[in-house]
Amino acid sequence: MMRAILIALVLAASYVRVNSQACCCNSASSNYSILPNLDNHLVGIRYSYASYDAIAYPVMNMVMSGEQMTMMGPGKAAVDRMNTLEVFGRVKLPKRFQLSFFLPVHIISESYSGSFTRTTGLGDATVLVQYSVFDPKKCTGKKVKHQLKFGFGVKVPTGRFKMDADGMTTTDFEMGTGSVDFLMNAVYTLSYKKFGFNVVTGYKKDLVNNQQLRYGDKLKEELTAFYIFGPLKGVSITPTAGVNYDHIFYNVYQKQALTYTGGDYISASAGLNIYYKHVAFSTSISPMMMSFLNWSGEPLQRFTFEAGVFYKF
């Protein structure tokens, strides 16, 4: 029977907001998707949705005394939404290695005071290599199994990013960060009969882009419990429940730390995974429980939702 141990992999979907050098953060800046941990090659597609309460600052361009100037209007309550459709693949390599890739397409919208703006484009691509320290197939004991994986990845700036000469932009509508970033994670899974849990720690190191902006590093911790049962022959169903913690560091613009950016998030998670022969379906929802932002005007995440279909071969 197919093992339904879950792991968390790093997704290169970075979503941050800047207005006149005022960068905001949210936990989606280092998003993790729950995917089936199958030993075979894997290909799939995943959809994710995130909703935020935000403050929009309309930008106005004007000419004063013969010079072009950019000014911001007063802040207005807004709702930001991010839809992502992502192609995912994983290749099994020799010596317990696995190579994964992620290629997202974003649809980002913002609405406030009867105004609606939407933009679509390719996001930043990510490549991730993972190594299994423990081989589950060789674990002793029939009831207790455990697995430990370490991963290292690179995110490349395939998504659009642009700032003007004044350093003013709204990156809600930018598809990427404009920088090469590095990803690291560790995943430990322990299962006893049909019960189990996994612990994930991940870190995203952001570098400076060509606009002199460096987004804050992201730290993520996850604890997820799961239960495996098979109501029908050849079918395995795994409900999950967990808690997630995100910490986002300050953004840095022109070597100056923007201390009103960054913060902490605590969210819950609930999911369901279904396995049938070569196909796996995974879905989860993560409502926000608590947030501690360094500035009250930053986008406040409501919840995130994701669903994916994967095929092993």
Backbone torsions as a table, in degrees:
resi	resn	phi	psi	omega
1	MET	NA	142.0	-177.9
2	MET	-62.4	131.4	175.8
3	ARG	-75.0	137.0	-179.0
4	ALA	-114.6	49.0	173.5
5	ILE	-79.7	135.7	-176.4
6	LEU	-102.3	144.9	171.8
7	ILE	-129.8	166.8	175.8
8	ALA	-114.5	131.1	178.7
9	LEU	-117.3	154.9	-176.1
10	VAL	-84.2	132.5	176.8
11	LEU	-108.8	135.7	178.2
12	ALA	-88.1	73.6	171.9
13	ALA	-124.6	104.5	-177.3
14	SER	-108.2	125.0	-173.8
15	TYR	-133.4	102.1	-179.6
16	VAL	-133.6	165.2	-171.3
17	ARG	-127.8	133.4	179.3
18	VAL	-130.2	132.7	171.7
19	ASN	-136.7	116.2	-178.0
20	SER	48.6	51.8	179.1
21	GLN	70.9	11.1	178.6
22	ALA	-98.1	97.3	-175.3
23	CYS	-90.4	141.0	178.7
24	CYS	-119.9	157.3	-176.3
25	CYS	-125.8	160.2	169.9
26	ASN	-154.1	164.1	-171.5
27	SER	-68.0	-16.3	177.3
28	ALA	-68.9	-8.8	179.6
29	SER	-65.1	-20.2	174.3
30	SER	-137.7	75.0	-172.8
31	ASN	-84.4	146.4	177.2
32	TYR	-122.3	137.1	177.1
33	SER	-110.9	137.4	178.2
34	ILE	-84.4	119.0	-176.1
35	LEU	-127.4	154.2	178.9
36	PRO	-68.3	137.1	179.7
37	ASN	-93.9	84.4	179.6
38	LEU	-105.3	144.6	-177.1
39	ASP	-77.7	-14.3	-177.4
40	ASN	-84.4	174.5	169.7
41	HIS	-63.0	151.8	-173.0
42	LEU	-144.2	139.6	173.1
43	VAL	-140.0	146.2	-177.7
44	GLY	-169.3	179.4	178.3
45	ILE	-136.3	142.0	-174.3
46	ARG	-135.0	140.1	175.3
47	TYR	-114.9	136.0	176.1
48	SER	-135.3	151.1	-178.4
49	TYR	-137.2	136.5	176.3
50	ALA	-136.4	141.2	-178.9
51	SER	-125.6	140.6	-175.3
52	TYR	-138.1	142.8	165.0
53	ASP	-87.1	128.2	-173.6
54	ALA	-139.8	175.1	172.7
55	ILE	-120.9	122.4	-179.6
56	ALA	-97.6	138.9	176.5
57	TYR	-118.6	96.6	-178.6
58	PRO	-57.8	134.2	-179.4
59	VAL	-100.0	131.6	-179.2
60	MET	-122.8	133.3	175.9
61	ASN	-102.3	134.5	-179.5
62	MET	-150.6	164.2	178.9
63	VAL	-111.4	121.7	178.3
64	MET	-128.4	127.3	-178.5
65	SER	55.1	34.7	177.5
66	GLY	81.5	3.1	-179.1
67	GLU	-114.8	142.5	176.9
68	GLN	-76.8	127.8	-179.0
69	MET	-130.9	150.1	178.0
70	THR	-117.5	127.1	-179.8
71	MET	-130.2	154.1	178.2
72	MET	-107.0	141.9	175.2
73	GLY	-83.4	177.9	179.3
74	PRO	-66.2	151.7	-179.5
75	GLY	-66.8	142.1	179.1
76	LYS	-131.3	140.6	177.8
77	ALA	-60.6	133.4	-176.1
78	ALA	-139.8	162.6	173.6
79	VAL	-120.5	121.2	177.8
80	ASP	-103.5	140.4	178.7
81	ARG	-133.5	137.6	179.4
82	MET	-126.6	117.3	174.9
83	ASN	-108.3	133.2	-179.0
84	THR	-132.5	130.9	172.8
85	LEU	-114.2	121.9	-169.7
86	GLU	-127.5	133.6	172.3
87	VAL	-92.3	132.4	-176.5
88	PHE	-128.7	142.1	176.2
89	GLY	-146.8	151.1	177.6
90	ARG	-142.9	136.8	-179.1
91	VAL	-118.8	130.5	177.0
92	LYS	-80.3	124.7	-179.4
93	LEU	-109.5	165.1	177.0
94	PRO	-65.1	164.6	174.3
95	LYS	61.0	38.7	174.0
96	ARG	68.4	17.8	178.4
97	PHE	-95.0	151.0	173.6
98	GLN	-135.7	140.1	179.0
99	LEU	-116.2	123.0	-178.9
100	SER	-120.0	151.6	174.7
101	PHE	-136.7	150.5	-179.1
102	PHE	-134.2	130.3	178.0
103	LEU	-133.0	104.4	-175.9
104	PRO	-99.1	153.5	168.0
105	VAL	-122.2	127.8	-175.1
106	HIS	-106.1	143.8	167.9
107	ILE	-124.7	109.1	-173.5
108	ILE	-115.8	133.0	-179.1
109	SER	-134.4	155.1	175.7
110	GLU	-141.6	134.1	179.7
111	SER	-131.5	137.2	176.6
112	TYR	-162.6	140.3	174.4
113	SER	46.7	45.2	179.1
114	GLY	79.5	-1.3	178.4
115	SER	-98.0	141.6	179.9
116	PHE	-137.7	128.2	179.0
117	THR	-128.8	137.7	179.2
118	ARG	-140.7	143.4	177.5
119	THR	-141.0	148.9	-176.8
120	THR	-133.7	143.2	177.0
121	GLY	179.9	169.9	177.4
122	LEU	-69.8	136.6	177.5
123	GLY	-92.8	-172.0	179.0
124	ASP	-78.0	133.5	179.8
125	ALA	-86.2	150.8	-179.5
126	THR	-132.5	141.9	172.4
127	VAL	-122.6	132.2	-175.6
128	LEU	-131.8	131.7	175.3
129	VAL	-111.4	129.8	178.1
130	GLN	-122.1	148.5	179.1
131	TYR	-127.2	130.2	179.0
132	SER	-89.6	111.6	179.2
133	VAL	-69.3	-42.9	176.6
134	PHE	-106.3	136.0	176.4
135	ASP	-94.8	110.2	-176.6
136	PRO	-59.2	-29.3	-178.7
137	LYS	-67.5	-20.4	-177.8
138	LYS	-109.4	8.8	178.7
139	CYS	-67.5	139.0	177.5
140	THR	-79.2	151.1	180.0
141	GLY	89.2	141.6	-177.9
142	LYS	-92.9	-20.0	-175.4
143	LYS	-97.2	-39.8	-176.0
144	VAL	-103.8	128.7	175.8
145	LYS	-134.3	148.6	177.1
146	HIS	-145.5	159.3	-177.1
147	GLN	-148.8	141.7	177.6
148	LEU	-131.2	127.5	179.8
149	LYS	-128.5	144.2	172.1
150	PHE	-120.0	141.7	-178.5
151	GLY	-133.0	150.2	175.4
152	PHE	-141.5	133.0	-176.4
153	GLY	-141.4	169.8	178.4
154	VAL	-131.7	132.4	174.2
155	LYS	-106.1	128.2	-176.9
156	VAL	-109.9	147.9	-173.1
157	PRO	-80.7	69.7	176.0
158	THR	-84.7	-14.2	178.6
159	GLY	-88.7	155.3	-178.1
160	ARG	-72.0	137.8	172.9
161	PHE	-146.8	135.2	-177.4
162	LYS	-153.5	136.7	172.3
163	MET	-129.1	149.1	178.1
164	ASP	-85.7	-179.2	-175.2
165	ALA	-64.6	-23.9	179.4
166	ASP	-86.7	0.1	-177.9
167	GLY	72.6	24.2	-178.1
168	MET	-108.3	125.4	178.4
169	THR	-162.1	163.0	174.4
170	THR	-118.6	99.3	-172.9
171	THR	-80.2	5.9	165.5
172	ASP	-56.4	-29.0	-174.4
173	PHE	-108.4	20.9	171.7
174	GLU	-101.4	139.6	-175.3
175	MET	-83.2	-21.4	-178.8
176	GLY	-146.4	-173.6	-178.2
177	THR	-96.2	-13.7	-178.0
178	GLY	75.9	11.6	-176.6
179	SER	-134.7	158.3	170.1
180	VAL	-85.5	125.7	-177.8
181	ASP	-124.6	157.7	-178.1
182	PHE	-116.8	143.9	-175.3
183	LEU	-124.4	139.2	176.6
184	MET	-138.4	141.7	174.7
185	ASN	-152.0	160.8	175.3
186	ALA	-137.4	136.1	-176.6
187	VAL	-130.8	123.6	175.2
188	TYR	-118.5	129.9	-179.3
189	THR	-125.6	132.7	175.9
190	LEU	-128.1	129.8	178.2
191	SER	-130.7	141.9	176.5
192	TYR	-128.0	111.7	-173.8
193	LYS	55.6	-114.4	-177.2
194	LYS	-99.8	-2.2	179.8
195	PHE	-103.1	157.0	175.9
196	GLY	-176.1	174.5	175.1
197	PHE	-151.0	158.5	172.6
198	ASN	-135.4	146.9	-179.5
199	VAL	-116.9	129.6	-177.2
200	VAL	-125.8	134.5	169.5
201	THR	-126.4	133.5	-177.7
202	GLY	-138.1	149.5	-180.0
203	TYR	-139.5	134.5	178.1
204	LYS	-118.6	118.0	-179.4
205	LYS	-100.1	114.1	-178.4
206	ASP	-94.4	139.5	176.9
207	LEU	-104.2	170.1	-179.2
208	VAL	-75.5	135.1	177.0
209	ASN	-91.2	-179.3	-175.2
210	ASN	-75.2	-0.6	174.7
211	GLN	-102.5	14.3	178.4
212	GLN	65.7	24.1	177.5
213	LEU	-111.6	133.1	174.1
214	ARG	-124.4	118.2	177.4
215	TYR	-71.3	150.2	-178.2
216	GLY	-64.5	143.4	175.7
217	ASP	-60.5	155.5	-178.9
218	LYS	-123.5	132.1	175.8
219	LEU	-116.6	132.3	-179.3
220	LYS	-134.0	136.6	176.2
221	GLU	-125.8	137.8	179.9
222	GLU	-135.7	141.6	171.7
223	LEU	-131.0	118.4	-175.5
224	THR	-129.7	131.9	174.6
225	ALA	-105.8	149.2	-180.0
226	PHE	-144.8	161.3	177.7
227	TYR	-137.6	136.3	-175.6
228	ILE	-111.9	129.6	172.1
229	PHE	-147.2	156.4	-178.1
230	GLY	-126.2	95.3	-177.8
231	PRO	-70.4	-25.5	-179.7
232	LEU	-130.1	157.0	-179.9
233	LYS	-64.1	129.2	179.1
234	GLY	83.2	-2.5	-178.9
235	VAL	-112.1	132.0	176.4
236	SER	-124.8	128.2	-179.0
237	ILE	-118.6	133.8	-176.9
238	THR	-132.0	100.4	170.2
239	PRO	-77.3	149.2	-178.7
240	THR	-134.0	156.2	174.8
241	ALA	-151.7	141.5	-177.6
242	GLY	-165.2	-174.1	178.1
243	VAL	-136.9	142.9	-176.9
244	ASN	-126.2	144.8	175.5
245	TYR	-127.0	131.0	178.9
246	ASP	-124.1	136.1	171.8
247	HIS	-126.4	127.2	178.8
248	ILE	-116.0	125.7	-179.2
249	PHE	-78.8	172.7	178.8
250	TYR	-60.4	145.6	165.7
251	ASN	-78.8	156.5	-179.1
252	VAL	-129.4	126.0	178.4
253	TYR	-124.2	123.7	-177.5
254	GLN	51.8	45.0	176.7
255	LYS	67.8	11.4	176.9
256	GLN	-108.9	125.5	179.1
257	ALA	-70.2	130.3	177.5
258	LEU	-92.8	92.3	-169.7
259	THR	-70.3	-8.6	176.8
260	TYR	-90.7	8.8	176.7
261	THR	-108.0	169.8	178.0
262	GLY	85.2	174.6	179.8
263	GLY	156.1	-168.8	-176.3
264	ASP	-129.2	146.5	178.2
265	TYR	-133.5	141.9	170.6
266	ILE	-127.0	124.5	-178.2
267	SER	-133.4	155.5	173.3
268	ALA	-94.9	168.4	176.7
269	SER	-148.3	144.4	175.3
270	ALA	-142.3	135.9	-176.1
271	GLY	-147.0	170.8	177.8
272	LEU	-143.6	131.3	179.9
273	ASN	-125.5	131.8	-179.1
274	ILE	-123.1	130.5	-179.2
275	TYR	-119.7	131.3	175.3
276	TYR	-144.6	110.7	-178.6
277	LYS	53.1	-113.6	-176.2
278	HIS	-93.0	2.5	-173.8
279	VAL	-115.2	140.7	175.6
280	ALA	-131.8	137.6	176.2
281	PHE	-119.2	132.3	-177.2
282	SER	-133.2	134.7	177.5
283	THR	-145.6	149.9	178.1
284	SER	-158.0	157.4	175.3
285	ILE	-133.2	140.8	-176.2
286	SER	-131.2	93.3	175.6
287	PRO	-77.4	145.9	178.4
288	MET	-73.9	136.3	177.9
289	MET	-104.3	-49.6	-178.4
290	MET	-145.9	148.0	175.3
291	SER	-141.8	142.9	179.6
292	PHE	-131.8	90.9	-175.5
293	LEU	-95.0	151.3	179.1
294	ASN	-78.6	-8.7	176.0
295	TRP	-150.2	133.4	-174.9
296	SER	-69.3	-13.9	-179.5
297	GLY	-87.5	0.4	179.9
298	GLU	-72.0	152.6	176.0
299	PRO	-57.8	131.7	-179.3
300	LEU	-106.0	116.1	-176.6
301	GLN	-69.4	133.3	174.6
302	ARG	-87.0	-60.0	179.3
303	PHE	-163.4	166.1	173.0
304	THR	-128.9	150.2	179.1
305	PHE	-137.0	143.5	177.4
306	GLU	-148.1	150.1	178.0
307	ALA	-150.5	139.9	-178.8
308	GLY	-146.9	154.7	175.2
309	VAL	-122.1	131.7	-175.9
310	PHE	-130.9	147.4	-178.6
311	TYR	-126.6	127.0	178.3
312	LYS	-100.0	148.3	179.7
313	PHE	-151.7	NA	NA
